[in-house]
Amino acid sequence: MSKFMGPFAVQAGEGAKYATPTSGSVIVKADTVQTNGSLTVLELLIPPNDGPPAHTHLREDEVWYVVDGDFRFKAGDAMLRASTGGLAFGPRGVPHAFQNVGDSVGRLLVITTPAGLERFFEQSDELSRPPDPEELAAIAYATWIEFSGLPLALSDPL
């Protein structure tokens, strides 16, 4: 039986902070335990021209809310763009990637459902930098993520 977790608030700058496998960082704002498994909320800080390679979440739907910056998102065959205040969605099972196309560090609020994505960042944070691709792939596999491609290139059309 699940234990009910009560209401909570997380202030700016609070939350567990990890390095991403690229060159950004992530702050866990709400995790599996806090939300009783319903969702994970992450704040990603992403340098210009950075973002993850194409990958697929096998169990989570993912919402990207642009807190600050200019981003593009490839989800399946769709190429989407969202700037400060904009939002994009990537359903589970659809390969996707995103990239900060602005000139400064961008901030994304990422919400996934169900919860659990924070485990990928907790585990990948322990890897050397740059991470060994095989070790990173093993962590991804263990957290229901499949890598399927390279990061977006600036030359890729919108």
Buried (B, 14 or more C-beta within 10 A) or exposed (E): EEEEBEEEEBEEEEBEBBBBBBBBBBBBBBBBEBBEBEBBBBBBBBBBBBBBBBBBBEBBBBBBBBEBBBBBBBBEEEEBEBBBEBBBBBEBEBBBBBBBBBEEBBBBBBBBBBBBBBBBBBBBBEBEEEBEEEBBBEBBEEBBBBBEEEBBEEEEEE
